[in-house]
Amino acid sequence: MPSGATVQHSGVMTTRVHTLGGLALFFGWLLAGAAGCAPPAPPSPAFDGMYVGQDSLVRGGGFLCGLPTRDLSIAIRNGQFDYPFQVVPPRTAPMPVRVAADGTVAGQLEYGTSESAFRREYITAQATLSGRITGDMIEATISDLRCTRRLVARRS
């Protein structure tokens, strides 16, 4: 066999091995990524009911953070509720919150706002709620780029 044919054959085999290796790496990466993206736990109706309490400011201030303390009533249905997030007080937007079977509560909301009063730059901000229901009490922290609030409410 001429040496040119061997080199050509070798080159074809090398290309096939590199292609197969690349595909194996791609599919391995794809499967690893899919395994790390587990869906959130389904909401649990075990904590359904009406919760009454207060939401207090613990960080931030001024009109953008709202009142220092406000009374709240939250109705949890089918393991879900809408937290009345103060976008630009007194205007609120419903933040969807899920209650897991272990009592963990979590929610998030993206909203548009101005970065400062002097420069009217429109930005997308994110607010999060995280906490837990233990017994008949719900305790959660609500944070955004300007303020942090603490929610404490009891099932009524």
C-alpha positions as CSV (number, residue, x, y, z in Angstrom):
1,M,0.0,0.0,0.0
2,P,1.4,3.4,-0.9
3,S,2.3,5.6,2.1
4,G,-0.1,8.4,0.8
5,A,-3.1,6.0,1.1
6,T,-2.1,5.2,4.7
7,V,-1.8,8.8,5.6
8,Q,-5.2,9.6,4.0
9,H,-6.8,6.7,5.7
10,S,-5.2,7.7,9.0
11,G,-6.5,11.3,8.5
12,V,-10.0,10.0,7.9
13,M,-9.9,7.9,11.0
14,T,-8.5,10.7,13.1
15,T,-11.3,13.0,11.9
16,R,-13.9,10.4,12.8
17,V,-12.4,9.9,16.3
18,H,-12.3,13.6,16.9
19,T,-15.9,14.0,15.8
20,L,-17.1,11.1,17.9
21,G,-15.1,12.4,20.8
22,G,-16.7,15.8,20.4
23,L,-20.2,14.4,20.2
24,A,-19.6,12.2,23.3
25,L,-18.4,15.3,25.2
26,F,-21.4,17.3,24.0
27,F,-23.9,14.7,25.0
28,G,-22.2,14.2,28.4
29,W,-22.4,17.9,29.0
30,L,-26.0,18.0,27.9
31,L,-27.0,15.1,30.3
32,A,-25.0,16.6,33.2
33,G,-26.8,19.9,32.7
34,A,-30.2,18.3,32.6
35,A,-29.5,16.3,35.8
36,G,-28.6,19.6,37.6
37,C,-31.8,21.3,36.6
38,A,-34.3,19.5,38.6
39,P,-37.8,21.0,38.6
40,P,-38.9,22.8,41.8
41,A,-40.8,20.7,44.3
42,P,-44.6,20.8,43.7
43,P,-46.5,23.1,46.0
44,S,-48.0,21.4,49.1
45,P,-51.6,22.2,50.3
46,A,-50.6,21.0,53.9
47,F,-50.1,24.6,55.0
48,D,-53.2,26.1,53.3
49,G,-55.1,28.7,55.3
50,M,-55.2,32.4,56.2
51,Y,-52.1,33.9,57.9
52,V,-52.3,37.3,59.6
53,G,-49.3,39.3,60.8
54,Q,-46.9,42.1,60.0
55,D,-44.3,42.9,57.5
56,S,-41.5,45.1,58.9
57,L,-38.6,47.0,57.3
58,V,-35.2,45.8,58.4
59,R,-32.9,47.4,55.8
60,G,-33.3,50.5,53.7
61,G,-35.5,53.5,54.0
62,G,-37.4,56.3,52.3
63,F,-40.5,56.1,50.3
64,L,-39.2,53.4,48.0
65,C,-39.2,50.9,50.9
66,G,-42.7,51.7,52.0
67,L,-44.0,52.0,55.5
68,P,-41.8,50.8,58.4
69,T,-44.4,48.3,59.4
70,R,-47.6,47.1,57.7
71,D,-50.3,44.7,58.6
72,L,-50.8,41.8,56.2
73,S,-53.3,38.9,55.6
74,I,-52.0,36.1,53.3
75,A,-54.3,33.4,52.0
76,I,-52.4,30.2,51.0
77,R,-54.3,28.0,48.6
78,N,-53.0,24.8,47.0
79,G,-49.6,25.6,48.4
80,Q,-49.3,29.0,46.8
81,F,-49.9,32.6,47.6
82,D,-49.2,36.1,46.2
83,Y,-47.1,38.3,48.4
84,P,-48.0,42.0,47.8
85,F,-44.5,43.3,47.0
86,Q,-44.2,47.1,47.2
87,V,-42.8,48.1,43.8
88,V,-43.3,51.8,44.3
89,P,-45.2,52.3,47.5
90,P,-48.1,52.3,47.9
91,R,-48.3,50.4,44.6
92,T,-47.8,46.7,44.9
93,A,-47.3,43.8,42.5
94,P,-48.2,40.2,43.3
95,M,-45.0,38.1,43.9
96,P,-45.9,34.4,43.3
97,V,-44.7,32.2,46.2
98,R,-44.7,28.4,46.5
99,V,-44.9,26.4,49.7
100,A,-43.0,23.1,49.7
101,A,-44.0,20.0,51.6
102,D,-41.4,20.7,54.3
103,G,-42.8,24.3,54.8
104,T,-40.1,26.1,52.8
105,V,-41.5,29.2,51.1
106,A,-39.8,30.8,48.1
107,G,-40.7,33.3,45.4
108,Q,-39.2,35.8,43.1
109,L,-40.3,38.7,41.0
110,E,-38.6,40.8,38.3
111,Y,-39.8,44.4,37.9
112,G,-38.7,47.6,36.2
113,T,-37.6,50.6,38.1
114,S,-35.4,53.7,37.9
115,E,-31.8,53.4,39.3
116,S,-31.8,56.8,40.9
117,A,-34.0,59.9,41.2
118,F,-31.4,62.0,39.3
119,R,-30.7,59.7,36.4
120,R,-33.8,58.2,34.8
121,E,-32.1,55.0,33.8
122,Y,-34.7,52.2,33.6
123,I,-33.4,48.9,35.0
124,T,-34.8,45.4,35.6
125,A,-34.6,44.5,39.3
126,Q,-35.3,41.3,41.2
127,A,-37.1,40.8,44.5
128,T,-36.9,37.5,46.4
129,L,-38.8,35.9,49.2
130,S,-37.5,33.0,51.3
131,G,-38.5,31.5,54.6
132,R,-40.3,28.7,56.3
133,I,-43.6,27.8,57.9
134,T,-43.1,26.1,61.2
135,G,-46.2,25.0,63.1
136,D,-48.7,27.8,62.6
137,M,-46.1,30.5,61.9
138,I,-44.7,31.8,58.7
139,E,-41.5,33.7,58.8
140,A,-39.8,35.1,55.6
141,T,-37.3,37.6,54.4
142,I,-38.2,39.7,51.3
143,S,-35.2,41.5,49.6
144,D,-34.6,43.7,46.6
145,L,-31.8,46.0,45.6
146,R,-32.9,48.8,48.0
147,C,-34.8,47.2,50.9
148,T,-35.2,44.1,53.1
149,R,-38.4,43.3,54.9
150,R,-39.3,40.6,57.5
151,L,-42.7,38.9,57.4
152,V,-44.0,37.2,60.5
153,A,-47.6,35.9,60.4
154,R,-49.7,33.3,62.3
155,R,-52.3,31.0,60.9
156,S,-55.7,32.3,62.0
